[in-house]
């Protein structure tokens, strides 16, 4: 039989403050792991797309000198 959210909440409220704080940490970490995996997958797809674009000779590229020059200009 599956436990409902209301039951979990009721049980969590019966924990000591330290136990509740630990439970919160565990739950937040589980959310961050999911987000991190989703973000990593999105970046992987973006990298693959950019590499493919580069290999096809499409898009524009910039030399390191151009990039650093622009960065210096923007920070002044």
N, C-alpha and C positions, 0 to 999 in steps of 0.2 A: 504494500500500500504506500503510495507516494505521500510525502509530507508536504503540507501546504505552506505557503509563505507566511500566513498568519501564525501557524504553529511554530515555524522557525523563529519568527519574531518574538513570540511569547517565551520560547525557550531561551533565546538570546538575552532577553530582558531579565531573566532569572540569574544570569551569570554575574559574577563579581565585576566591579569596574575594570580591574586589570584584565580579566578574561574577555570582556566586551571589547576593550581596546585592542587586544591581540586578535580577536575575530575580525575587527575592522581592518587591521593591517593585512591580514590574510586575504580578505575580500578585495581590498584595493589593489594588492599585488596581482591578484588573478585578473583584474580588469586591465592593468597595465601590461601584462603579458599578452593578452588578446590584442590590445591596441598596438603593441610593439610588433607583433607578428603581422598584423594588417598593414602597418606602416612599412615594414620591411618588404612585404610582398608588393606594395604599390611602388616603392623605390626600385625594386628589381625590375618590374615591368617598364618603368620609366627609363632605366638605364639601358635595357634591351632595345627599346624604341630609339633612343638617342644613338646608340652604337650602330644600329641598322641604318639609320638616317645618314650617319657619317660615312659608312661603307658604301652607300649608294651615291655618295658625292652630293647629297642634298644638304640644305641648311647652310649656315655660316659658321665659320670658326674664327677665333681671335687669338693672336699671339699672346704669350705671357706678358710681353712688354706693354701691349695695348691694355690688357686687363689691369696690370699694376698701375699704369698711368691713370686710367680712369678711376681706380680706387683712391689713389692719392688726390686726384682732383675733387672727388666727392667728399673727402674728409677735411678739406681745407676750408 
